[in-house]
Structure formats: structure tokens, C-alpha cells
């Protein structure tokens, strides 16, 4: 009797986007999406029964018991489409689907506050440094100030490539940075309707009175935007980007920008050939992979004279540069780190990692 094939959903956005892939050379490349037709073919060779669908076509009333679902994410402004994806994922879970990665790691995508909250609970103490605090309203800042030392790194919860990251050298600078990062204006649907329907009346009243009318109602000033305040690690000249794909570690060295403490987005990349240089980095990456327990992840790891530190991590929607242009990957063989040279295919590595992970669940 033929063995029942495992059912797998590949979920894309409305446009067919699944996950980032780079086309071109390491020096000049453009972003596109992973080839879902090829993913489907590769998964089917591994014994899966595969359906590719976009979010809008999901039947959330169907029975998905035991169905595996790999999915997209988004970095749209305001995270509205990401929230829409999250709605669909919750509906799938309610109908029995198994998400890869698990839902909390989707929520942690471009959400440094949740990353820090989850990291605080890691069992391996090495993964809980550097220390951090978080606030969701500027009024909460006073409550965390006693635990902060300076200089401190201040980060918006969202963003990538060092955007929304700054250094505070004192409490005064921290207050100024936090206020600036958390300052925004919000317009909800009712306010938008009010603005459109009352626009002509507002213009007339402004001309007559010389002042704005109803401005606070339409564009209320807010100081609620999630912010991280993280311990500064001295002696970092850069960091390491490590992509983990089920037992394989792709490692890229990233040097800081000139006269800057930030490495992400610097473009000053290299692949460290000396295993001795990155042994500590790989050890920490291995500990993070074991703690998080997902088939793939992106880890930002800092190395200084004081030790090795997990700075940030993602399990979905991370850049594939480190893997696609890597001349080798590292793995632990017989207790020691080794290098395997070659060129590596993103879709093949993705399918290998997910397939191996699913097999480990049985």
C-alpha cells in the first residue's frame, strides 16, 4: 500500500511573492522572489503533496489538520499587510495547520521587542546577553531608567539595515532619542472620512479664523511606538551574519560603517576563511539554533574581547545574501567545526531544511 504523502501548503502574497531571492552577482544584484514552482517540484520529490496558494484564496473554513504550511511575510509600511498575513495564519492554526516556522517567530519578524521578550526566556544564559529594556509608550521610560547604563543602543522595534538604530550617551540623550523615535501621528478610518467630508468647511473656517480647526481630532499626536534600549557592547568593529539551514551554518563578516558603531547595511562584507576566527560565533549560533528549534534562521552575532553575543534573530523573511554567495558552509562533524566548499542553491537548501525538520517531528 502506498504511503500517504504529507500535505504541504506554500502560501504567497497576492502578487506571488514568497521569500526574497537575489539575482545577479554579489556586487550587483536585484531582489526577486523564490521560485514557488521549483519549490513545489523539489518538495514533491521529497514525498510531499504540495499546494501553492496566495493568502486571499485560502479557504479558512476547511480542515487543515496535520497540514504543514510554509508562508510569506511582509515589511510594508505600518505592517498592515503583515498583520493581514498574521490573521490568515491564526485562522489556519485554528483549523489544525502546522506552521513552519511557528507563529511566535512570525510575530517576531521585524519586531525587536518580541525578539527581546523571547530571548529573555532562553534557557542558555549565553543567549540572554546583551541585556535590554523595552517600552511601548514614552511614559514608560521612567520605569526602566534605573536599569540602564550609558552609552546605550536605542532601536525602533521595526526596521532593518540599521535604520532606526542610534546611540544614547546619557539619560538626556536617551529621552531625546526615545521621544523622537516614538513621535508619530495617526489617522484612523473615521478621521479620514471626517477630513474628506469636512475639508471645504475646514478651509473656509481656517481662512476666517486664521487657525486650524479640528487638527487634534484628525491627526492626533502620539508617543506610542515600541522601542528597545539595549546594552552597548564595546570593542565591536562589526558583527557576523549567520544563516542557519538545518545543520549548516553560512557565516558572513560585516564591518562597521566608517566612524559608526553599526554594521548592518554597511556593505563591507567578507566570508571568514579561518575557522578559528569564527569558532565562538558558530558555537553561539549552534546554541541559538537548538534553543529556537526552527529549520532555518538568520542570526546577528557580535564578537568582542568580552565575548560573543546574540544581537538579533529572524526565522522568516530574512535576506539570503549570506547563503547565495557563500563559498562554503560550516557544520559540526565528530565534535569539530568543518567547512564544506561549493556553491549553494537557495530553493534546494530551503527544501532540504524543511524536509529534514518535518522528518524530525515524526
C-alpha positions as CSV (number, residue, x, y, z in Angstrom):
1,X,0.0,0.0,0.0
2,X,1.4,3.4,-1.0
3,X,2.4,5.6,2.0
4,X,0.2,8.7,2.4
5,X,2.1,11.8,1.3
6,X,2.5,14.7,3.7
7,X,0.4,17.7,2.7
8,X,2.2,21.0,2.4
9,X,0.9,24.5,1.7
10,X,3.1,27.1,0.2
11,X,1.5,30.4,0.9
12,X,2.4,33.6,-1.0
13,X,1.2,37.2,-1.1
14,X,-1.4,38.3,-3.7
15,X,1.5,39.0,-6.1
16,X,3.0,35.6,-5.8
17,X,5.9,36.7,-3.5
18,X,7.1,34.0,-1.1
19,X,10.6,34.9,0.2
20,X,13.4,37.0,-1.1
21,X,15.9,35.7,-3.6
22,X,18.8,37.7,-5.1
23,X,19.5,37.6,-8.9
24,X,22.9,38.7,-10.2
25,X,26.4,38.8,-8.7
26,X,27.4,39.5,-5.1
27,X,28.4,43.1,-6.2
28,X,25.3,43.8,-8.3
29,X,22.1,42.0,-7.6
30,X,18.4,42.6,-7.5
31,X,15.6,41.2,-5.3
32,X,13.0,38.9,-6.6
33,X,11.1,36.0,-5.1
34,X,11.9,32.4,-4.6
35,X,10.6,30.2,-7.4
36,X,7.5,28.5,-5.9
37,X,7.0,26.3,-8.9
38,X,10.5,24.9,-8.3
39,X,9.9,24.6,-4.6
40,X,6.8,22.6,-5.4
41,X,8.7,20.3,-7.6
42,X,11.5,19.8,-5.1
43,X,9.1,19.2,-2.2
44,X,7.2,16.6,-4.3
45,X,10.4,14.8,-4.8
46,X,10.7,14.6,-1.0
47,X,7.3,12.9,-0.8
48,X,5.1,15.9,-0.1
49,X,1.7,16.7,-1.7
50,X,2.0,20.3,-2.4
51,X,-0.4,23.2,-3.0
52,X,0.7,26.7,-3.8
53,X,-1.8,29.4,-3.0
54,X,-1.9,33.1,-2.2
55,X,-3.5,34.3,1.1
56,X,-6.7,35.7,-0.4
57,X,-7.5,32.3,-1.9
58,X,-7.1,30.3,1.4
59,X,-10.3,28.6,2.5
60,X,-10.0,29.2,6.2
61,X,-13.1,27.1,6.8
62,X,-11.5,23.9,5.5
63,X,-10.0,21.2,7.7
64,X,-6.2,21.6,7.8
65,X,-5.5,19.1,10.5
66,X,-1.9,18.0,10.1
67,X,-1.3,20.1,7.0
68,X,2.1,21.8,7.0
69,X,2.2,25.4,6.0
70,X,5.2,27.4,4.9
71,X,4.4,31.1,4.3
72,X,5.5,34.6,3.4
73,X,5.8,37.7,5.4
74,X,5.9,41.4,4.6
75,X,7.8,44.6,5.5
76,X,5.1,47.1,4.3
77,X,5.0,50.5,5.9
78,X,2.8,50.3,9.0
79,X,2.9,46.4,8.9
80,X,-0.7,46.4,7.8
81,X,-0.2,43.6,5.2
82,X,1.9,41.7,7.7
83,X,-1.0,41.9,10.1
84,X,-3.3,40.5,7.4
85,X,-0.9,37.6,6.9
86,X,-0.9,37.0,10.6
87,X,-4.7,36.9,10.6
88,X,-4.6,34.1,8.0
89,X,-2.0,32.2,10.0
90,X,-4.1,32.3,13.1
91,X,-7.1,31.0,11.1
92,X,-5.0,28.2,9.7
93,X,-3.8,27.2,13.2
94,X,-7.4,27.1,14.4
95,X,-8.2,24.7,11.7
96,X,-5.3,22.4,12.6
97,X,-2.4,23.5,10.4
98,X,1.2,23.2,11.5
99,X,3.1,26.4,10.7
100,X,6.8,26.4,9.7
101,X,8.2,28.5,11.4
102,X,5.9,28.5,14.4
103,X,3.6,31.6,14.9
104,X,5.7,33.3,17.6
105,X,8.6,33.5,15.1
106,X,6.4,35.1,12.5
107,X,5.3,37.7,15.1
108,X,9.0,38.3,15.9
109,X,9.7,39.3,12.3
110,X,10.8,42.9,12.2
111,X,9.6,43.1,15.8
112,X,12.7,43.6,18.0
113,X,10.6,44.0,21.2
114,X,9.1,40.5,20.8
115,X,12.6,39.1,19.9
116,X,13.9,40.5,23.2
117,X,11.0,39.2,25.2
118,X,11.5,35.7,23.8
119,X,15.3,36.0,24.2
120,X,14.8,36.8,27.9
121,X,13.3,33.3,28.3
122,X,16.1,31.4,26.6
123,X,17.5,28.7,28.9
124,X,21.1,29.1,27.6
125,X,22.4,32.1,29.6
126,X,24.9,33.0,26.7
127,X,21.9,33.9,24.5
128,X,20.4,36.4,27.0
129,X,23.2,38.9,26.7
130,X,23.3,41.8,26.0
131,X,20.7,43.0,28.5
132,X,17.8,45.1,27.2
133,X,14.7,47.0,28.2
134,X,11.7,47.9,26.1
135,X,8.9,50.4,26.2
136,X,5.6,50.9,24.3
137,X,4.8,54.4,25.4
138,X,7.2,57.2,26.3
139,X,5.6,57.5,29.7
140,X,7.1,54.0,30.5
141,X,10.6,55.3,30.1
142,X,11.0,56.5,33.7
143,X,10.2,53.0,35.0
144,X,13.2,51.4,33.1
145,X,15.8,54.2,33.5
146,X,17.3,52.8,36.8
147,X,18.4,49.7,34.9
148,X,20.2,51.5,32.0
149,X,23.9,52.2,31.8
150,X,25.5,54.5,29.2
151,X,26.2,54.5,26.4
152,X,23.1,52.6,25.4
153,X,21.8,51.5,22.0
154,X,18.3,52.7,21.2
155,X,16.3,50.8,18.5
156,X,12.9,51.1,16.9
157,X,11.2,47.7,17.2
158,X,10.8,47.6,13.4
159,X,13.2,48.3,10.6
160,X,16.3,46.7,9.1
161,X,19.7,47.7,7.7
162,X,20.5,49.8,10.8
163,X,17.5,52.1,10.2
164,X,16.0,53.3,13.5
165,X,19.2,52.5,15.5
166,X,21.1,55.2,17.4
167,X,23.4,55.6,20.4
168,X,22.5,57.5,23.6
169,X,25.4,58.7,25.7
170,X,23.3,60.0,28.6
171,X,19.9,60.0,30.1
172,X,19.1,63.3,28.4
173,X,20.1,61.9,25.0
174,X,18.1,58.8,25.7
175,X,15.0,60.8,26.5
176,X,15.5,62.9,23.3
177,X,16.0,59.8,21.1
178,X,13.1,57.9,22.6
179,X,10.8,60.9,22.2
180,X,11.9,61.4,18.5
181,X,11.5,57.7,17.7
182,X,8.1,57.4,19.3
183,X,6.7,60.5,17.9
184,X,4.1,59.9,15.2
185,X,0.7,60.9,14.1
186,X,-2.2,58.5,13.5
187,X,-5.3,58.9,11.4
188,X,-8.0,56.2,11.6
189,X,-10.8,55.5,9.2
190,X,-13.4,57.7,10.8
191,X,-11.0,60.6,11.0
192,X,-10.1,60.2,7.3
193,X,-13.8,60.3,6.4
194,X,-14.2,63.4,8.6
195,X,-11.2,65.0,6.9
196,X,-12.6,64.3,3.4
197,X,-16.2,65.3,4.1
198,X,-15.3,68.4,6.1
199,X,-12.3,69.6,4.1
200,X,-14.1,72.5,2.4
201,X,-15.6,73.7,5.7
202,X,-12.2,73.5,7.4
203,X,-10.6,75.6,4.7
204,X,-13.2,78.3,5.0
205,X,-13.0,78.3,8.8
206,X,-9.2,78.5,8.6
207,X,-9.3,81.5,6.3
208,X,-11.9,83.2,8.6
209,X,-10.3,82.4,11.9
210,X,-6.6,82.1,10.9
211,X,-6.2,78.9,12.8
212,X,-6.5,75.1,12.1
213,X,-9.8,73.5,13.1
214,X,-10.1,70.0,14.5
215,X,-6.5,69.3,13.8
216,X,-6.0,67.2,17.0
217,X,-9.0,65.1,16.1
218,X,-7.8,64.4,12.6
219,X,-4.1,63.9,13.3
220,X,-3.7,63.2,17.0
221,X,-0.1,63.4,18.3
222,X,1.1,60.1,19.8
223,X,4.1,58.9,21.7
224,X,3.5,55.2,21.5
225,X,5.9,53.3,19.3
226,X,7.8,50.2,20.5
227,X,11.5,50.9,21.3
228,X,14.3,48.8,22.6
229,X,17.1,50.1,24.9
230,X,20.0,47.6,24.7
231,X,23.3,47.3,26.5
232,X,26.1,48.7,24.4
233,X,28.9,46.2,23.7
234,X,32.3,48.0,23.5
235,X,35.0,46.8,21.2
236,X,32.9,45.7,18.3
237,X,34.4,46.5,14.9
238,X,31.5,44.7,13.2
239,X,29.4,41.6,13.5
240,X,28.6,38.3,11.8
241,X,25.5,37.4,9.9
242,X,24.9,33.7,10.3
243,X,22.2,31.9,8.2
244,X,21.3,28.5,9.7
245,X,19.7,25.9,7.4
246,X,19.2,22.7,9.4
247,X,22.8,21.7,10.4
248,X,24.5,24.1,8.0
249,X,25.9,27.5,9.0
250,X,26.6,30.2,6.5
251,X,28.8,32.9,8.0
252,X,29.4,36.4,6.7
253,X,31.6,39.0,8.4
254,X,30.2,42.6,8.3
255,X,32.5,45.5,9.3
256,X,31.1,48.7,10.8
257,X,30.5,51.8,8.7
258,X,33.2,54.4,8.9
259,X,33.0,56.3,12.3
260,X,29.9,54.3,13.2
261,X,29.0,51.5,15.6
262,X,26.6,49.9,13.2
263,X,27.4,47.1,10.8
264,X,24.1,46.1,9.2
265,X,23.8,47.7,5.8
266,X,27.4,48.8,5.6
267,X,28.2,46.7,2.5
268,X,31.6,45.9,3.9
269,X,31.2,42.1,3.8
270,X,33.6,39.1,3.6
271,X,33.5,35.4,4.2
272,X,35.9,34.5,7.0
273,X,38.1,31.7,5.9
274,X,39.8,31.0,9.2
275,X,37.6,28.7,11.3
276,X,39.5,29.7,14.4
277,X,38.2,33.3,13.9
278,X,34.5,32.2,14.0
279,X,34.5,29.1,16.3
280,X,32.9,31.1,19.1
281,X,30.4,32.6,16.7
282,X,29.5,29.2,15.4
283,X,29.2,27.8,18.9
284,X,26.7,30.6,19.8
285,X,24.8,30.1,16.6
286,X,24.5,26.4,17.3
287,X,23.2,27.2,20.8
288,X,20.6,29.6,19.3
289,X,19.5,27.1,16.7
290,X,19.0,24.5,19.4
291,X,17.1,27.0,21.6
292,X,14.8,28.3,18.8
293,X,14.3,24.9,17.2
294,X,13.3,26.0,13.7
295,X,14.7,24.7,10.4
296,X,16.2,28.0,9.4
297,X,17.0,31.3,10.8
298,X,19.1,34.5,10.5
299,X,21.4,35.4,13.4
300,X,23.3,38.7,14.0
301,X,26.2,37.8,16.3
302,X,28.7,40.3,17.8
303,X,32.2,39.3,18.9
304,X,34.3,41.5,21.2
305,X,37.1,41.0,23.7
306,X,34.4,40.4,26.3
307,X,32.8,37.5,24.4
308,X,30.3,36.6,21.8
309,X,26.7,38.0,21.8
310,X,23.4,37.3,20.0
311,X,22.2,40.7,18.9
312,X,19.1,39.9,16.8
313,X,17.5,37.0,15.1
314,X,14.8,36.2,12.5
315,X,13.1,32.9,11.3
316,X,11.2,34.3,8.4
317,X,11.7,36.9,5.7
318,X,15.4,37.4,6.0
319,X,18.0,38.3,3.4
320,X,19.6,35.3,1.6
321,X,22.9,37.1,0.5
322,X,25.0,35.2,3.1
323,X,23.9,31.8,1.7
324,X,23.6,32.6,-2.0
325,X,27.1,34.0,-2.4
326,X,28.9,31.8,0.2
327,X,32.0,29.8,-0.9
328,X,31.4,27.3,1.9
329,X,29.2,26.4,4.8
330,X,30.2,25.2,8.3
331,X,28.9,22.2,10.1
332,X,29.9,20.2,13.2
333,X,31.4,16.8,12.4
334,X,32.6,14.5,15.1
335,X,32.6,17.3,17.6
336,X,34.6,19.8,15.5
337,X,33.7,22.6,13.1
338,X,34.4,21.9,9.4
339,X,34.0,23.7,6.1
340,X,32.3,22.3,3.0
341,X,33.1,24.3,-0.1
342,X,30.8,24.8,-3.1
343,X,28.0,27.0,-4.4
344,X,24.6,26.6,-2.9
345,X,21.1,26.9,-4.3
346,X,18.5,28.7,-2.2
347,X,15.5,26.7,-3.1
348,X,17.3,23.4,-2.6
349,X,18.6,24.4,0.8
350,X,15.1,25.6,1.8
351,X,13.5,22.3,0.9
352,X,16.3,20.3,2.5
353,X,15.9,22.2,5.7
354,X,12.1,22.0,5.9
355,X,12.1,18.3,4.8
356,X,14.6,17.4,7.5
357,X,12.8,19.4,10.1
358,X,9.5,17.7,9.3
359,X,11.1,14.3,9.4
360,X,12.4,15.1,12.9
361,X,8.9,15.8,14.1
362,X,7.7,12.3,13.3
